[in-house]
Amino acid sequence: GAGVSQSPRYKVAKRGQDVALRCDPISGHVSLFWYQQALGQGPEFLTYFQNEAQLDKSGLPSDRFFAERPEGSVSTLKIQRTQQEDSAVYLCASSLERTLFFGEGSRLTVL
Amino acid sequence: GDSVTQMEGPVTLSEEAFLTINCTYTATGYPSLFWYVQYPGEGLQLLLKATKADDKGSNKGFEATYRKETTSFHLEKGSVQVSDSAVYFCALTGNQFYFGTGTSLTVIP
């Protein structure tokens, strides 16, 4: 596609529910990143893929967070047993020539 | 480690005023430097970038020069418009991408 596409744009979950957030990167972009953006803050790195390989997951805040990119294209960020502190915007970006191109984000609200 | 520090906001300017948003960085090696802009309810959009010392990035009237000697990449615009109201993020690529905390700009007519 023309840009990075994320879905859903908005997700409301009850505490304890599992959620899955999808990212469809720009076609041909090898690198894919997930970031978490709390209200009024800058993006915080979560994890990074090159093709299907997850090369860095040092930013994932707990073992409740899991990301995959099985075919080197679409990626899914899964959060298990959501907590209120998981409420944030989750941004996906794909990269070309050391430049990030972001999707519009998925806003997660945990009640 | 690598990091970016940018001036805190919020910043409020009248239309046609001059804008400067300061950004300094700490990095090993030779990072690329970026300014991203985020409009309400949207993701981050690349505004401009510079890949080596003394490079000037420019777009939509905004400019920033990569200054190695002062480790800075300040964003400037000569005459802001109401439509420039947004949050601006300075960023660098080292081993990863690092972002500042953002500076909120509001331009009033």
Backbone of each chain as ProteinMPNN parsed JSONL, in Angstrom:
{"seq_chain_A": "GAGVSQSPRYKVAKRGQDVALRCDPISGHVSLFWYQQALGQGPEFLTYFQNEAQLDKSGLPSDRFFAERPEGSVSTLKIQRTQQEDSAVYLCASSLERTLFFGEGSRLTVL", "coords_chain_A": {"N_chain_A": [[0.814, -1.195, 0.0], [0.183, 2.4, -0.052], [0.97, 3.664, 2.28], [1.867, 3.088, 5.753], [-0.31, 0.946, 7.366], [-2.516, 0.648, 10.057], [-4.466, -1.311, 12.308], [-6.873, -2.154, 14.867], [-7.956, 1.317, 14.737], [-8.863, 2.355, 17.097], [-9.235, 0.889, 20.262], [-10.99, -0.48, 22.861], [-10.581, -2.105, 25.834], [-11.421, -4.407, 28.403], [-9.908, -4.695, 31.581], [-7.64, -7.329, 31.774], [-8.374, -8.6, 29.473], [-7.281, -9.97, 26.302], [-5.535, -8.41, 23.612], [-5.063, -7.692, 20.118], [-3.065, -6.084, 17.841], [-2.722, -4.818, 14.614], [-0.349, -4.392, 11.962], [0.35, -3.206, 8.799], [2.921, -2.889, 6.741], [4.696, -0.534, 4.576], [4.927, -1.605, 1.27], [7.595, -3.704, 0.479], [9.319, -2.686, 2.377], [11.782, -3.677, 4.524], [12.372, -3.5, 7.226], [10.703, -3.243, 10.347], [9.079, -1.579, 12.952], [7.84, -1.341, 16.3], [6.315, 0.971, 18.464], [5.52, 2.476, 21.606], [3.398, 4.996, 22.692], [2.811, 7.085, 25.217], [0.415, 9.355, 26.643], [1.179, 12.656, 25.831], [3.866, 12.148, 25.6], [6.973, 11.15, 23.992], [7.505, 8.68, 21.365], [8.205, 5.407, 22.534], [10.507, 2.852, 22.158], [9.596, -0.467, 21.337], [9.931, -2.994, 19.9], [11.669, -4.622, 17.158], [11.8, -5.684, 13.804], [13.491, -7.418, 11.22], [12.707, -8.308, 8.141], [11.253, -11.44, 8.744], [12.486, -11.884, 11.092], [12.84, -11.237, 14.485], [14.745, -8.912, 15.731], [15.307, -7.325, 17.897], [13.922, -7.063, 20.969], [13.967, -5.667, 23.22], [12.574, -3.545, 24.296], [10.041, -4.313, 25.014], [7.651, -4.202, 27.531], [6.867, -6.195, 29.345], [6.387, -9.751, 29.846], [3.888, -10.079, 28.937], [3.567, -8.9, 26.57], [3.839, -9.445, 23.137], [5.193, -9.904, 19.931], [4.899, -10.518, 16.435], [5.906, -11.448, 13.113], [5.322, -13.229, 10.855], [5.603, -13.788, 8.065], [7.24, -11.9, 7.15], [6.006, -9.565, 6.42], [3.13, -8.336, 7.177], [2.597, -7.429, 10.568], [1.877, -8.355, 13.949], [1.055, -7.115, 17.077], [0.657, -8.352, 20.193], [-1.072, -8.185, 23.225], [-1.362, -9.596, 26.262], [-3.705, -10.262, 28.869], [-4.501, -7.552, 29.595], [-3.583, -4.517, 31.264], [-4.318, -1.487, 33.101], [-2.206, 0.283, 32.823], [-1.3, -0.26, 30.333], [-2.624, 1.298, 28.594], [-2.375, 3.363, 25.861], [-1.034, 4.843, 22.845], [-0.233, 2.791, 20.192], [2.285, 2.626, 17.981], [3.223, 1.794, 14.72], [5.953, 1.427, 12.518], [7.567, 1.408, 9.358], [10.686, 1.023, 7.667], [12.964, 2.654, 5.516], [16.071, 3.176, 4.121], [17.157, 4.163, 6.549], [15.149, 5.801, 7.51], [12.171, 6.376, 9.227], [8.784, 5.5, 8.626], [5.644, 6.166, 9.642], [2.59, 4.587, 10.75], [-0.855, 5.511, 11.507], [-1.395, 4.785, 14.045], [-2.611, 2.813, 16.807], [-4.978, 3.326, 19.179], [-5.15, 2.306, 22.392], [-7.312, 1.708, 25.023], [-7.607, 0.763, 28.269], [-9.93, -0.378, 30.476]], "CA_chain_A": [[0.0, 0.0, 0.0], [0.89, 3.655, -0.15], [1.526, 4.018, 3.567], [1.731, 2.072, 6.795], [-1.704, 0.849, 7.788], [-2.684, -0.017, 11.346], [-5.842, -1.545, 12.739], [-7.878, -1.107, 14.745], [-7.494, 2.655, 15.142], [-9.245, 2.524, 18.493], [-9.613, -0.355, 20.901], [-11.281, -0.399, 24.287], [-10.544, -3.449, 26.4], [-11.552, -4.527, 29.852], [-8.688, -5.213, 32.196], [-7.559, -8.781, 31.759], [-8.609, -9.113, 28.128], [-6.175, -9.987, 25.363], [-5.775, -7.6, 22.416], [-4.121, -7.87, 19.011], [-2.981, -4.885, 17.006], [-2.148, -5.228, 13.339], [0.374, -3.397, 11.184], [0.658, -3.57, 7.412], [3.925, -1.884, 6.397], [4.84, -0.149, 3.178], [5.399, -2.745, 0.491], [9.021, -3.715, 0.179], [10.134, -2.263, 3.514], [12.279, -4.849, 5.22], [12.416, -3.269, 8.669], [9.431, -2.84, 10.952], [9.26, -1.209, 14.36], [6.69, -1.008, 17.14], [6.563, 1.936, 19.523], [4.414, 2.807, 22.509], [3.389, 6.426, 22.977], [1.894, 7.512, 26.271], [-0.123, 10.698, 26.427], [2.109, 13.741, 26.078], [5.248, 11.681, 25.572], [7.481, 10.699, 22.708], [7.433, 7.231, 21.164], [9.176, 4.561, 23.213], [10.764, 1.643, 21.373], [9.176, -1.77, 21.859], [10.561, -4.123, 19.241], [12.131, -4.358, 15.793], [11.924, -6.84, 12.923], [14.037, -7.325, 9.879], [11.923, -9.405, 7.535], [10.477, -12.141, 9.764], [13.312, -12.064, 12.29], [12.717, -10.219, 15.527], [16.148, -8.689, 16.091], [15.434, -6.606, 19.162], [12.645, -6.949, 21.685], [14.375, -5.174, 24.526], [11.656, -2.531, 24.801], [8.754, -4.869, 25.448], [7.658, -3.929, 28.975], [6.679, -7.387, 30.168], [6.16, -10.948, 29.029], [2.518, -10.065, 28.415], [3.663, -8.305, 25.242], [4.414, -10.384, 22.183], [5.034, -9.435, 18.555], [5.315, -11.476, 15.415], [5.855, -11.024, 11.705], [5.668, -14.579, 10.377], [5.964, -13.876, 6.656], [8.075, -10.756, 6.808], [5.234, -8.418, 5.941], [2.228, -7.888, 8.234], [3.03, -7.745, 11.934], [0.85, -8.253, 14.98], [1.473, -6.913, 18.463], [-0.36, -8.928, 21.067], [-0.939, -7.882, 24.645], [-2.186, -10.525, 27.026], [-4.136, -9.855, 30.22], [-4.222, -6.112, 29.604], [-3.641, -3.732, 32.493], [-4.599, -0.079, 32.83], [-0.982, 0.974, 32.408], [-1.051, -0.527, 28.918], [-3.337, 2.302, 27.798], [-1.404, 4.166, 25.119], [-1.11, 4.678, 21.391], [0.803, 1.886, 19.699], [2.667, 3.08, 16.648], [4.037, 0.92, 13.893], [6.68, 2.143, 11.476], [8.493, 0.649, 8.539], [11.883, 1.823, 7.46], [13.736, 2.591, 4.289], [17.236, 4.069, 4.147], [17.309, 4.743, 7.879], [14.073, 6.752, 7.784], [10.951, 5.71, 9.674], [7.492, 5.944, 8.115], [4.708, 5.711, 10.669], [1.153, 4.519, 10.599], [-1.6, 6.466, 12.325], [-1.421, 4.311, 15.415], [-3.784, 2.167, 17.422], [-5.144, 3.846, 20.54], [-5.697, 1.286, 23.295], [-7.787, 2.17, 26.322], [-7.94, -0.37, 29.124], [-10.809, 0.086, 31.551]], "C_chain_A": [[0.853, 1.254, 0.0], [1.572, 4.031, 1.152], [1.402, 2.859, 4.525], [0.285, 2.098, 7.314], [-1.796, 0.083, 9.095], [-4.169, -0.208, 11.652], [-5.863, -2.365, 14.022], [-7.306, 0.254, 15.113], [-7.774, 2.888, 16.624], [-9.691, 1.169, 19.033], [-9.836, -0.087, 22.376], [-11.348, -1.822, 24.805], [-10.798, -3.378, 27.897], [-10.256, -5.107, 30.4], [-8.727, -6.734, 32.221], [-7.81, -9.4, 30.389], [-7.319, -9.135, 27.335], [-6.531, -9.105, 24.173], [-4.704, -7.925, 21.374], [-4.2, -6.649, 18.115], [-2.195, -5.244, 15.751], [-1.445, -4.072, 12.644], [0.697, -3.962, 9.81], [1.644, -2.527, 6.886], [3.888, -1.499, 4.913], [5.477, -1.313, 2.425], [6.887, -2.618, 0.194], [9.916, -3.251, 1.318], [10.491, -3.481, 4.362], [12.146, -4.705, 6.733], [11.077, -2.754, 9.169], [9.641, -2.651, 12.445], [7.893, -1.025, 15.027], [7.149, -0.054, 18.24], [5.306, 2.085, 20.364], [4.503, 4.296, 22.827], [2.337, 6.733, 24.031], [1.488, 8.956, 26.016], [0.918, 11.758, 26.771], [3.572, 13.36, 26.055], [5.674, 11.348, 24.147], [7.351, 9.193, 22.571], [8.56, 6.506, 21.9], [9.282, 3.234, 22.452], [10.261, 0.398, 22.089], [9.987, -2.901, 21.238], [10.8, -3.809, 17.773], [12.272, -5.683, 15.046], [12.712, -6.462, 11.673], [13.527, -8.553, 9.143], [11.139, -10.12, 8.648], [11.236, -12.275, 11.083], [13.131, -10.891, 13.259], [14.11, -9.993, 16.11], [16.313, -8.014, 17.435], [14.051, -6.527, 19.78], [12.886, -6.401, 23.084], [13.405, -4.164, 25.119], [10.312, -3.065, 25.251], [8.695, -4.81, 26.969], [7.455, -5.144, 29.869], [6.44, -8.575, 29.249], [4.705, -11.068, 28.585], [2.482, -9.515, 26.982], [4.404, -9.261, 24.323], [4.179, -9.836, 20.783], [5.517, -10.497, 17.6], [5.159, -10.872, 14.038], [6.196, -12.257, 10.875], [6.1, -14.664, 8.923], [6.76, -12.664, 6.198], [7.329, -9.574, 6.25], [4.371, -7.892, 7.08], [2.766, -8.325, 9.6], [1.856, -7.578, 12.884], [1.518, -8.08, 16.331], [0.335, -7.413, 19.346], [-0.057, -8.57, 22.511], [-1.907, -8.793, 25.386], [-2.532, -9.918, 28.377], [-3.872, -8.374, 30.444], [-4.421, -5.492, 30.982], [-3.878, -2.268, 32.127], [-3.363, 0.663, 32.336], [-0.596, 0.688, 30.961], [-1.758, 0.481, 28.022], [-2.332, 3.261, 27.172], [-1.772, 4.091, 23.644], [0.06, 3.796, 20.969], [1.052, 2.215, 18.231], [3.52, 2.017, 15.969], [4.736, 1.778, 12.841], [7.475, 1.152, 10.648], [9.592, 1.598, 8.071], [12.508, 1.577, 6.103], [14.862, 3.602, 4.397], [17.312, 4.874, 5.449], [16.299, 5.852, 8.151], [12.813, 5.976, 8.141], [9.722, 6.349, 9.045], [6.423, 5.317, 9.006], [3.296, 5.528, 10.137], [0.484, 5.506, 11.543], [-1.738, 6.015, 13.773], [-2.71, 3.62, 15.79], [-3.868, 2.659, 18.857], [-5.848, 2.797, 21.383], [-6.077, 1.936, 24.615], [-8.213, 0.95, 27.112], [-8.727, 0.138, 30.332], [-10.726, -0.802, 32.779]], "O_chain_A": [[2.082, 1.188, 0.046], [2.637, 4.65, 1.138], [0.903, 1.79, 4.174], [-0.251, 3.153, 7.651], [-1.226, -0.999, 9.232], [-5.007, 0.623, 11.301], [-4.972, -3.184, 14.247], [-6.254, 0.322, 15.75], [-6.996, 3.547, 17.313], [-10.409, 0.414, 18.378], [-8.972, 0.467, 23.056], [-12.089, -2.649, 24.274], [-10.433, -2.408, 28.562], [-9.598, -5.915, 29.746], [-9.714, -7.342, 32.635], [-7.504, -10.57, 30.162], [-6.374, -8.411, 27.649], [-7.691, -9.051, 23.766], [-3.602, -8.367, 21.7], [-5.28, -6.241, 17.69], [-1.146, -5.886, 15.816], [-1.883, -2.924, 12.723], [1.247, -5.056, 9.682], [1.248, -1.394, 6.612], [3.143, -2.074, 4.119], [6.442, -1.921, 2.89], [7.368, -1.584, -0.27], [11.135, -3.4, 1.246], [9.622, -4.207, 4.844], [11.843, -5.672, 7.433], [10.411, -1.95, 8.517], [10.294, -3.457, 13.107], [6.926, -0.608, 14.39], [8.2, -0.233, 18.856], [4.189, 1.853, 19.901], [5.569, 4.794, 23.191], [1.136, 6.652, 23.776], [2.143, 9.679, 25.265], [1.473, 11.758, 27.87], [4.429, 14.153, 26.445], [4.856, 11.276, 23.23], [7.113, 8.5, 23.56], [9.712, 6.939, 21.885], [8.278, 2.591, 22.149], [10.471, 0.229, 23.29], [10.645, -3.668, 21.941], [10.227, -2.874, 17.215], [12.789, -6.666, 15.579], [12.609, -5.351, 11.153], [13.87, -9.687, 9.478], [10.432, -9.465, 9.414], [10.676, -12.734, 12.079], [13.255, -9.724, 12.888], [14.593, -10.805, 16.9], [17.372, -8.127, 18.052], [13.122, -5.988, 19.18], [12.109, -6.644, 24.007], [13.412, -3.946, 26.33], [9.518, -2.318, 25.822], [9.596, -5.317, 27.637], [7.837, -5.117, 31.039], [6.307, -8.424, 28.035], [4.329, -12.042, 27.933], [1.481, -9.655, 26.28], [5.449, -9.81, 24.675], [3.087, -9.356, 20.479], [6.42, -11.274, 17.908], [4.399, -9.928, 13.824], [7.26, -12.31, 10.256], [6.896, -15.537, 8.576], [6.929, -12.436, 5.0], [7.934, -8.671, 5.671], [4.838, -7.076, 7.875], [3.306, -9.419, 9.762], [0.959, -6.767, 12.653], [2.439, -8.818, 16.679], [-0.801, -6.948, 19.248], [1.089, -8.649, 22.955], [-3.116, -8.756, 25.159], [-1.752, -9.159, 28.951], [-3.13, -7.984, 31.345], [-5.299, -5.887, 31.749], [-3.664, -1.861, 30.985], [-3.471, 1.574, 31.516], [0.319, 1.311, 30.422], [-1.514, 0.513, 26.815], [-1.539, 3.891, 27.871], [-2.693, 3.376, 23.25], [1.204, 4.04, 21.352], [0.172, 2.102, 17.378], [4.415, 1.428, 16.575], [4.162, 2.744, 12.338], [7.996, 0.169, 11.176], [9.43, 2.818, 8.084], [12.57, 0.449, 5.615], [14.626, 4.764, 4.73], [17.504, 6.09, 5.442], [16.571, 6.751, 8.947], [12.433, 5.035, 7.443], [9.623, 7.572, 8.941], [6.317, 4.095, 9.107], [2.865, 6.211, 9.209], [1.148, 6.237, 12.278], [-2.158, 6.793, 14.63], [-3.755, 3.819, 15.17], [-2.955, 2.444, 19.654], [-6.998, 2.443, 21.123], [-5.271, 2.623, 25.242], [-9.078, 0.191, 26.678], [-8.248, 0.971, 31.101], [-11.405, -0.546, 33.773]]}, "seq_chain_B": "GDSVTQMEGPVTLSEEAFLTINCTYTATGYPSLFWYVQYPGEGLQLLLKATKADDKGSNKGFEATYRKETTSFHLEKGSVQVSDSAVYFCALTGNQFYFGTGTSLTVIP", "coords_chain_B": {"N_chain_B": [[24.54, 6.22, 26.477], [22.905, 6.652, 23.251], [20.922, 9.588, 22.776], [18.288, 12.074, 22.742], [17.572, 15.446, 23.373], [15.086, 17.758, 23.7], [13.634, 21.043, 23.553], [11.363, 21.991, 26.046], [7.818, 22.266, 25.897], [4.654, 23.824, 26.482], [4.674, 25.689, 23.391], [3.546, 28.805, 22.375], [2.624, 30.824, 19.747], [2.076, 33.789, 17.822], [0.488, 34.068, 14.633], [2.647, 34.249, 11.825], [4.915, 34.705, 13.31], [8.384, 34.087, 14.274], [9.833, 30.873, 14.552], [11.65, 28.794, 16.745], [12.712, 25.669, 17.735], [14.539, 24.0, 20.027], [16.976, 21.404, 19.81], [19.149, 19.014, 21.035], [21.696, 16.486, 20.902], [23.048, 13.311, 21.902], [25.395, 11.058, 20.88], [27.115, 8.159, 19.72], [29.337, 7.597, 17.062], [28.024, 8.317, 13.791], [25.224, 9.674, 13.551], [22.043, 9.898, 11.782], [19.799, 12.661, 11.645], [16.543, 13.823, 12.563], [13.412, 15.55, 12.151], [10.183, 15.041, 13.192], [6.645, 15.466, 12.778], [3.571, 15.632, 14.512], [0.235, 15.69, 14.069], [-2.916, 16.368, 15.677], [-4.421, 13.362, 16.738], [-3.202, 11.814, 14.84], [-0.567, 9.804, 13.297], [3.063, 9.963, 13.432], [4.704, 12.133, 11.187], [7.274, 12.385, 8.814], [9.152, 15.285, 8.783], [11.574, 16.634, 8.11], [15.024, 15.828, 7.349], [18.524, 15.18, 8.079], [21.59, 13.876, 7.101], [24.323, 14.024, 7.543], [27.039, 15.89, 8.999], [26.7, 19.418, 8.871], [24.809, 19.325, 6.913], [21.717, 20.614, 5.693], [18.391, 20.192, 6.401], [15.201, 20.645, 4.88], [11.779, 21.62, 4.553], [8.496, 22.492, 3.706], [8.864, 25.148, 4.522], [10.161, 24.894, 6.908], [13.335, 24.51, 8.532], [16.423, 22.862, 9.393], [19.688, 22.545, 10.666], [22.351, 20.326, 10.731], [24.514, 20.296, 13.235], [27.54, 19.43, 14.152], [29.507, 20.316, 15.857], [28.229, 21.575, 17.945], [26.506, 19.662, 18.649], [23.759, 19.769, 17.778], [20.441, 20.274, 16.421], [18.508, 22.258, 15.599], [15.163, 23.294, 15.054], [13.675, 25.528, 12.755], [11.48, 28.131, 11.626], [10.507, 30.708, 9.55], [8.082, 32.116, 9.465], [5.327, 31.333, 11.011], [2.267, 29.444, 10.609], [-1.245, 29.042, 11.348], [-1.909, 26.449, 10.72], [0.389, 25.069, 11.308], [0.288, 24.24, 13.866], [0.936, 21.733, 16.103], [2.575, 18.764, 17.388], [6.036, 18.507, 17.734], [8.751, 16.408, 17.085], [12.082, 15.682, 17.765], [14.586, 13.493, 16.504], [16.936, 10.763, 16.355], [19.005, 8.431, 14.543], [20.795, 5.856, 15.8], [22.1, 3.032, 16.883], [19.561, 2.377, 17.117], [16.36, 3.982, 16.656], [15.913, 7.05, 18.252], [13.832, 9.136, 20.142], [12.936, 12.497, 21.033], [11.013, 14.064, 23.672], [9.042, 15.584, 22.628], [7.624, 18.69, 21.458], [5.052, 20.822, 21.951], [3.337, 22.907, 19.769], [1.404, 25.77, 19.418], [-0.262, 27.856, 17.266], [-1.612, 30.99, 17.085], [-4.207, 32.945, 15.583]], "CA_chain_B": [[23.921, 5.795, 25.24], [22.374, 7.699, 22.38], [19.71, 10.245, 23.274], [17.898, 13.366, 22.19], [16.935, 16.351, 24.324], [14.501, 18.891, 23.009], [13.098, 22.059, 24.43], [10.032, 21.664, 26.531], [6.762, 23.211, 25.556], [4.172, 24.159, 25.153], [5.049, 26.947, 22.773], [2.415, 29.503, 21.756], [3.089, 31.937, 18.926], [1.125, 34.415, 16.922], [0.728, 33.8, 13.218], [3.749, 34.964, 11.178], [6.076, 34.816, 14.196], [9.528, 33.212, 14.007], [9.837, 29.703, 15.414], [12.821, 27.95, 16.987], [12.589, 24.598, 18.723], [15.901, 23.508, 20.21], [17.211, 19.966, 19.938], [20.539, 18.587, 21.115], [21.767, 15.03, 20.897], [24.245, 12.591, 22.328], [25.465, 9.855, 20.058], [28.4, 7.653, 19.26], [29.27, 7.408, 15.618], [27.541, 9.385, 12.911], [23.792, 9.438, 13.382], [21.173, 10.779, 11.007], [18.923, 13.442, 12.527], [15.219, 13.975, 11.977], [12.272, 16.168, 12.805], [8.872, 14.508, 12.862], [5.527, 16.269, 13.247], [2.374, 14.837, 14.801], [-0.993, 16.459, 14.177], [-3.831, 15.693, 16.616], [-5.08, 12.135, 16.312], [-2.504, 11.172, 13.721], [0.773, 9.294, 13.548], [4.169, 10.877, 13.168], [5.076, 12.312, 9.789], [8.604, 12.937, 8.619], [9.157, 16.681, 8.345], [12.833, 16.827, 7.409], [16.116, 15.045, 7.901], [19.884, 15.464, 7.639], [22.311, 12.62, 7.314], [25.714, 14.227, 7.94], [27.353, 17.208, 9.555], [26.531, 20.619, 8.037], [23.637, 19.189, 6.042], [20.501, 21.319, 6.092], [17.126, 19.624, 5.946], [14.173, 21.668, 4.755], [10.495, 21.169, 4.027], [7.328, 23.309, 4.073], [9.322, 26.366, 5.173], [10.952, 24.536, 8.083], [14.728, 24.168, 8.268], [17.268, 22.492, 10.524], [21.052, 22.258, 10.214], [23.067, 19.332, 11.528], [25.719, 20.933, 13.757], [28.297, 18.444, 14.925], [30.334, 20.966, 16.885], [27.36, 21.882, 19.08], [25.584, 18.508, 18.724], [22.417, 20.342, 17.77], [19.64, 20.165, 15.192], [17.389, 23.121, 15.964], [14.142, 23.491, 14.017], [13.314, 26.933, 12.591], [10.604, 28.542, 10.53], [10.501, 32.168, 9.576], [6.756, 32.704, 9.607], [4.451, 30.185, 11.267], [0.854, 29.546, 10.277], [-2.121, 28.303, 12.258], [-1.853, 25.036, 10.327], [1.609, 24.449, 11.844], [0.009, 23.791, 15.239], [1.175, 20.286, 16.16], [3.682, 18.391, 18.275], [7.237, 18.29, 16.946], [9.683, 15.481, 17.729], [13.426, 15.513, 17.248], [14.945, 12.08, 16.594], [18.184, 10.371, 15.711], [19.276, 7.01, 14.371], [22.105, 5.324, 16.12], [21.78, 1.61, 16.754], [18.096, 2.377, 17.042], [15.802, 5.331, 16.533], [15.636, 7.64, 19.552], [12.982, 10.309, 20.011], [12.735, 13.413, 22.137], [9.702, 13.974, 24.319], [8.077, 16.351, 21.851], [7.328, 20.079, 21.799], [3.751, 21.206, 21.424], [3.273, 24.259, 19.223], [0.09, 26.318, 19.075], [-0.171, 29.142, 16.571], [-2.901, 31.676, 17.192], [-4.372, 33.939, 14.502]], "C_chain_B": [[23.413, 6.964, 24.44], [21.094, 8.293, 22.957], [19.505, 11.576, 22.587], [17.223, 14.176, 23.287], [16.368, 17.529, 23.545], [13.792, 19.803, 23.98], [11.67, 21.717, 24.804], [9.043, 22.704, 26.071], [5.869, 23.433, 26.754], [4.645, 25.532, 24.695], [3.809, 27.539, 22.106], [2.943, 30.724, 21.038], [1.929, 32.528, 18.164], [1.489, 34.078, 15.482], [1.788, 34.759, 12.684], [4.954, 35.183, 12.089], [7.162, 33.847, 13.762], [9.541, 32.089, 15.033], [11.238, 29.114, 15.517], [12.438, 26.92, 18.031], [13.961, 23.943, 18.827], [15.947, 21.988, 20.368], [18.714, 19.738, 20.017], [20.572, 17.074, 21.248], [23.086, 14.559, 21.486], [24.277, 11.307, 21.532], [26.913, 9.448, 19.854], [28.276, 7.439, 17.758], [28.681, 8.603, 14.912], [26.061, 9.188, 12.629], [23.196, 10.302, 12.281], [20.207, 11.449, 11.981], [17.631, 13.777, 11.801], [14.366, 14.926, 12.81], [11.007, 15.513, 12.258], [7.804, 15.439, 13.434], [4.315, 15.366, 13.442], [1.19, 15.773, 14.987], [-1.981, 15.695, 15.057], [-4.489, 14.467, 16.013], [-4.398, 11.393, 15.194], [-1.163, 10.598, 14.168], [1.826, 10.333, 13.235], [4.472, 10.923, 11.678], [6.475, 12.892, 9.728], [8.495, 14.361, 8.101], [10.427, 16.978, 7.545], [13.905, 15.98, 8.07], [17.44, 15.554, 7.369], [20.741, 14.269, 8.01], [23.778, 12.804, 7.684], [25.917, 15.674, 8.351], [27.282, 18.288, 8.48], [25.426, 20.493, 7.007], [22.504, 20.033, 6.589], [19.318, 20.581, 5.522], [16.101, 20.728, 5.867], [12.918, 21.079, 4.132], [9.401, 22.093, 4.547], [7.729, 24.581, 4.826], [10.115, 26.134, 6.444], [12.371, 24.181, 7.651], [15.403, 23.71, 9.553], [18.629, 22.114, 9.972], [21.741, 21.357, 11.223], [24.4, 19.947, 11.947], [26.458, 19.947, 14.657], [29.037, 19.103, 16.091], [29.517, 21.333, 18.128], [26.364, 20.759, 19.348], [24.132, 18.975, 18.771], [21.759, 20.173, 16.407], [18.359, 20.961, 15.43], [16.45, 23.335, 14.779], [13.746, 24.963, 13.963], [12.317, 27.099, 11.45], [10.419, 30.051, 10.658], [9.152, 32.781, 9.865], [5.743, 31.567, 9.773], [3.006, 30.512, 10.903], [0.038, 28.735, 11.281], [-2.039, 26.81, 11.977], [-0.584, 24.324, 10.791], [1.422, 23.961, 13.279], [0.05, 22.265, 15.288], [2.217, 20.033, 17.248], [4.867, 17.995, 17.399], [8.227, 17.444, 17.748], [11.015, 15.503, 17.001], [13.821, 14.046, 17.435], [16.297, 11.84, 15.944], [18.217, 8.864, 15.507], [20.703, 6.748, 14.794], [22.003, 3.845, 15.841], [20.286, 1.416, 16.617], [17.662, 3.791, 16.703], [15.463, 5.833, 17.93], [14.878, 8.938, 19.336], [13.067, 11.185, 21.247], [11.311, 13.3, 22.644], [8.644, 14.808, 23.615], [7.888, 17.762, 22.377], [6.018, 20.459, 21.127], [3.764, 22.669, 20.991], [1.823, 24.613, 18.927], [0.306, 27.685, 18.454], [-1.548, 29.779, 16.586], [-2.999, 32.768, 16.136], [-4.142, 35.361, 15.008]], "O_chain_B": [[23.475, 8.114, 24.875], [20.282, 7.584, 23.552], [20.403, 12.126, 21.949], [16.402, 13.653, 24.041], [17.091, 18.211, 22.819], [13.401, 19.399, 25.075], [10.886, 21.225, 23.992], [9.383, 23.871, 25.878], [6.283, 23.251, 27.899], [4.969, 26.406, 25.499], [3.109, 26.852, 21.362], [3.623, 31.561, 21.631], [0.93, 31.86, 17.896], [2.653, 33.834, 15.161], [1.819, 35.934, 13.049], [5.931, 35.798, 11.662], [6.918, 32.915, 12.995], [9.298, 32.309, 16.219], [11.929, 28.953, 14.512], [11.903, 27.26, 19.087], [14.481, 23.402, 17.851], [15.067, 21.381, 20.979], [19.464, 20.214, 19.165], [19.589, 16.456, 21.657], [24.074, 15.29, 21.556], [23.304, 10.554, 21.51], [27.814, 10.285, 19.82], [27.193, 7.129, 17.26], [28.81, 9.743, 15.357], [25.681, 8.614, 11.608], [23.776, 11.317, 11.895], [19.845, 10.875, 13.008], [17.619, 13.987, 10.588], [14.575, 15.083, 14.013], [10.79, 15.439, 11.049], [8.025, 16.114, 14.439], [4.063, 14.458, 12.649], [1.144, 16.551, 15.94], [-1.878, 14.473, 15.163], [-5.044, 14.522, 14.915], [-4.955, 10.438, 14.651], [-0.69, 10.871, 15.271], [1.511, 11.449, 12.823], [4.495, 9.897, 10.998], [6.82, 13.786, 10.5], [7.826, 14.615, 7.099], [10.359, 17.51, 6.437], [13.735, 15.482, 9.183], [17.497, 16.256, 6.36], [20.623, 13.721, 9.106], [24.425, 11.843, 8.101], [25.091, 16.548, 8.09], [27.734, 18.104, 7.349], [25.132, 21.454, 6.296], [22.343, 20.158, 7.804], [19.233, 20.363, 4.314], [16.114, 21.651, 6.681], [12.979, 20.171, 3.303], [9.397, 22.435, 5.73], [6.982, 25.037, 5.691], [10.681, 27.074, 7.002], [12.594, 23.634, 6.571], [15.017, 24.107, 10.652], [18.728, 21.448, 8.941], [21.708, 21.611, 12.426], [25.305, 20.103, 11.127], [26.038, 19.675, 15.782], [29.173, 18.521, 17.167], [30.056, 21.393, 19.233], [25.477, 20.902, 20.189], [23.379, 18.625, 19.679], [22.422, 19.962, 15.391], [17.264, 20.4, 15.459], [16.893, 23.531, 13.647], [13.507, 25.58, 15.0], [12.303, 26.347, 10.476], [10.204, 30.58, 11.749], [9.078, 33.861, 10.453], [5.353, 30.922, 8.799], [2.585, 31.669, 10.89], [0.564, 27.861, 11.97], [-2.096, 25.998, 12.901], [-0.489, 23.102, 10.678], [2.32, 23.333, 13.84], [-0.713, 21.593, 14.593], [2.674, 20.953, 17.927], [4.715, 17.238, 16.439], [8.505, 17.718, 18.915], [11.073, 15.361, 15.779], [13.429, 13.423, 18.422], [16.743, 12.613, 15.096], [17.539, 8.116, 16.211], [21.663, 7.305, 14.261], [21.838, 3.438, 14.691], [19.815, 0.417, 16.072], [18.488, 4.679, 16.491], [14.806, 5.136, 18.704], [15.225, 9.738, 18.467], [13.246, 10.695, 22.362], [10.505, 12.537, 22.111], [7.468, 14.742, 23.972], [7.978, 18.009, 23.58], [5.893, 20.422, 19.903], [4.155, 23.552, 21.754], [1.107, 23.856, 18.272], [0.963, 28.553, 19.029], [-2.529, 29.175, 16.151], [-2.013, 33.437, 15.826], [-4.24, 36.315, 14.236]]}, "name": "protein", "num_of_chains": 2, "seq": "GAGVSQSPRYKVAKRGQDVALRCDPISGHVSLFWYQQALGQGPEFLTYFQNEAQLDKSGLPSDRFFAERPEGSVSTLKIQRTQQEDSAVYLCASSLERTLFFGEGSRLTVLGDSVTQMEGPVTLSEEAFLTINCTYTATGYPSLFWYVQYPGEGLQLLLKATKADDKGSNKGFEATYRKETTSFHLEKGSVQVSDSAVYFCALTGNQFYFGTGTSLTVIP"}
